[in-house]
Amino acid sequence: LLHYTAIISEEKMRLTKNCDELLQMAKIENPETEDVAMINVHEIIEAVVQRKRKTKAEGAFAIELALNADQSSVLGKESLFSNTVSNLIDNAIKYSNKSVEIIIATENVAGEIRLRITDNGIGMEEEHIHNIFDKFYRVPEGDTHNVKGFGLGLAYVKMVVNKMKGHILSLIHISEPTRRTPISYAVFCLKK
């Protein structure tokens, strides 16, 4: 009975998160919902990482922070940026077959703050990379999906970055000889 209760509780949390993402995506698409202020990217990243470390099993992942941007404030909405960082960390954890290692780094380049999230995940076939920011897109894995979800996480990330007047600079690093492409970094340039 406890086993089934745990499964039900986990599914409820997953569905709640997906519903929240859908509602937030609808808000982002509405131009009248401008509620932005100067936010400190480093403080938000540190808070998200702290929450992740408390809620995930110890030893399930390691996160290294290299927050080197001298100017770490941007115009945005704290809750949206926090959810964006959380989604990227969750993806790094979900799409890994081994001990997860994540590096989150920032730097200032040409008047922008660059945020890079690197992981040692399982990667994907190169042909799917251009679609991963599309709503509801999931990399085809035959008849099975070992990772649950609706394909909303990265679409949400793209919407938030665009809303914050940023852009996604790069998302891949080709790895030979496997011919699978690990998503080893996602760089977002946010204007200060």
C-alpha positions as CSV (number, residue, x, y, z in Angstrom):
1,L,0.0,0.0,0.0
2,L,2.8,2.4,0.8
3,H,4.4,1.7,-2.5
4,Y,1.2,2.7,-4.4
5,T,0.8,5.8,-2.2
6,A,4.3,6.9,-3.1
7,I,3.6,6.4,-6.8
8,I,0.4,8.4,-6.6
9,S,2.1,11.2,-4.7
10,E,4.9,11.3,-7.3
11,E,2.5,11.4,-10.2
12,K,0.4,14.1,-8.5
13,M,3.5,16.3,-8.1
14,R,4.5,15.8,-11.7
15,L,1.1,16.6,-13.0
16,T,0.9,19.7,-10.8
17,K,4.2,20.9,-12.1
18,N,3.1,20.4,-15.7
19,C,-0.2,22.3,-15.1
20,D,1.7,25.1,-13.5
21,E,4.1,25.3,-16.5
22,L,1.1,25.4,-19.0
23,L,-0.5,28.2,-17.0
24,Q,2.8,30.2,-16.8
25,M,3.4,29.7,-20.5
26,A,-0.1,31.2,-21.2
27,K,0.8,34.1,-19.0
28,I,4.1,34.7,-20.7
29,E,2.4,34.7,-24.1
30,N,0.1,37.5,-22.9
31,P,1.9,40.8,-23.4
32,E,-0.2,42.5,-20.7
33,T,1.4,40.5,-17.9
34,E,4.5,42.6,-17.6
35,D,5.6,42.4,-14.0
36,V,9.4,42.7,-14.2
37,A,12.1,44.1,-12.0
38,M,15.9,43.9,-11.7
39,I,16.7,40.4,-10.5
40,N,20.1,39.0,-9.4
41,V,20.8,35.9,-11.5
42,H,23.4,34.6,-9.0
43,E,21.1,34.8,-6.0
44,I,18.3,32.9,-7.9
45,I,20.7,30.2,-9.2
46,E,22.0,29.6,-5.7
47,A,18.5,29.4,-4.2
48,V,17.4,26.9,-6.8
49,V,20.5,24.8,-6.3
50,Q,19.9,24.9,-2.5
51,R,16.3,23.7,-3.0
52,K,17.4,20.9,-5.4
53,R,20.0,19.7,-3.0
54,K,17.4,19.5,-0.2
55,T,14.7,17.7,-2.2
56,K,16.8,15.2,-4.2
57,A,18.4,12.0,-2.9
58,E,21.9,12.6,-1.6
59,G,24.5,11.5,-4.1
60,A,22.0,11.4,-6.9
61,F,23.7,14.4,-8.5
62,A,26.5,16.9,-8.0
63,I,26.2,20.6,-8.9
64,E,29.3,22.8,-9.3
65,L,28.8,26.6,-9.4
66,A,31.1,28.9,-11.3
67,L,29.2,32.2,-11.0
68,N,31.9,34.5,-12.4
69,A,29.8,37.3,-13.9
70,D,30.7,40.6,-12.2
71,Q,27.4,42.2,-13.3
72,S,24.7,39.6,-12.4
73,S,21.5,41.7,-12.5
74,V,19.0,41.6,-15.4
75,L,15.5,42.8,-16.0
76,G,13.1,39.9,-15.5
77,K,10.7,38.1,-13.2
78,E,12.3,36.1,-10.4
79,S,9.7,33.2,-10.4
80,L,10.1,32.7,-14.2
81,F,13.9,32.7,-14.1
82,S,13.9,30.4,-11.1
83,N,11.6,27.9,-12.8
84,T,13.8,28.1,-15.9
85,V,17.0,27.1,-14.0
86,S,15.0,24.5,-12.2
87,N,13.8,23.0,-15.5
88,L,17.3,22.8,-16.9
89,I,18.6,21.1,-13.7
90,D,15.7,18.6,-13.8
91,N,16.4,17.8,-17.4
92,A,20.1,17.2,-16.6
93,I,19.0,14.8,-13.9
94,K,16.2,13.0,-15.8
95,Y,18.2,12.4,-19.0
96,S,21.2,10.7,-17.4
97,N,22.0,7.0,-17.0
98,K,24.8,7.5,-14.5
99,S,26.0,9.7,-11.7
100,V,24.9,13.2,-12.7
101,E,27.4,16.0,-12.8
102,I,26.1,19.6,-13.5
103,I,28.1,22.7,-13.9
104,I,26.3,26.1,-13.8
105,A,28.5,29.0,-14.9
106,T,28.0,32.7,-15.6
107,E,30.2,35.3,-17.2
108,N,29.8,38.8,-18.7
109,V,30.5,39.1,-22.4
110,A,29.8,42.1,-24.6
111,G,27.2,43.7,-22.2
112,E,25.4,40.4,-21.6
113,I,25.3,37.8,-18.9
114,R,25.9,34.3,-20.2
115,L,24.5,31.4,-18.3
116,R,25.9,28.0,-19.2
117,I,24.5,24.8,-17.8
118,T,26.7,21.8,-18.6
119,D,25.8,18.2,-17.8
120,N,27.0,14.6,-18.6
121,G,23.6,13.4,-19.8
122,I,22.7,10.7,-22.3
123,G,22.4,13.1,-25.3
124,M,20.2,12.6,-28.4
125,E,20.5,12.0,-32.0
126,E,21.6,15.2,-33.8
127,E,18.5,15.3,-36.0
128,H,16.2,16.0,-33.1
129,I,18.1,19.0,-31.6
130,H,16.4,21.7,-33.7
131,N,13.0,20.6,-32.3
132,I,13.6,20.3,-28.6
133,F,12.3,23.9,-27.8
134,D,9.0,23.2,-29.6
135,K,5.9,22.7,-27.4
136,F,5.1,19.1,-26.7
137,Y,8.1,17.8,-28.6
138,R,9.6,14.6,-27.2
139,V,12.5,12.8,-28.8
140,P,11.1,9.6,-30.3
141,E,12.2,6.5,-28.4
142,G,10.0,3.9,-30.2
143,D,7.0,2.8,-28.1
144,T,8.6,3.6,-24.8
145,H,9.5,6.7,-22.9
146,N,11.6,6.1,-19.8
147,V,11.3,9.7,-18.8
148,K,7.9,11.0,-18.1
149,G,6.7,14.4,-19.3
150,F,4.8,16.3,-22.0
151,G,7.6,18.1,-23.8
152,L,7.0,21.5,-22.1
153,G,10.1,22.1,-20.1
154,L,12.4,23.4,-22.8
155,A,9.6,25.3,-24.6
156,Y,9.0,27.0,-21.3
157,V,12.7,27.8,-21.0
158,K,12.7,29.3,-24.5
159,M,9.7,31.5,-23.8
160,V,11.2,32.8,-20.5
161,V,14.5,33.6,-22.1
162,N,12.8,35.4,-25.0
163,K,10.6,37.3,-22.5
164,M,13.7,38.5,-20.7
165,K,15.1,39.8,-24.0
166,G,17.7,37.1,-24.1
167,H,18.5,34.4,-26.6
168,I,19.7,30.9,-26.7
169,L,23.2,31.1,-28.1
170,S,24.1,27.4,-28.3
171,L,22.8,24.1,-27.0
172,I,25.0,21.3,-28.2
173,H,28.5,19.9,-28.2
174,I,29.1,17.1,-30.6
175,S,30.6,14.0,-29.0
176,E,32.5,11.4,-31.1
177,P,32.5,8.5,-31.6
178,T,29.0,7.8,-30.2
179,R,27.3,9.9,-32.8
180,R,24.8,10.9,-30.1
181,T,24.9,14.5,-29.2
182,P,25.1,15.3,-25.5
183,I,23.4,18.5,-24.5
184,S,26.5,19.5,-22.8
185,Y,25.8,23.2,-22.6
186,A,23.0,25.6,-22.9
187,V,24.1,29.2,-23.1
188,F,21.6,32.0,-22.5
189,C,22.6,35.6,-23.1
190,L,20.6,37.9,-21.0
191,K,21.0,41.7,-21.5
192,K,22.0,43.6,-18.4
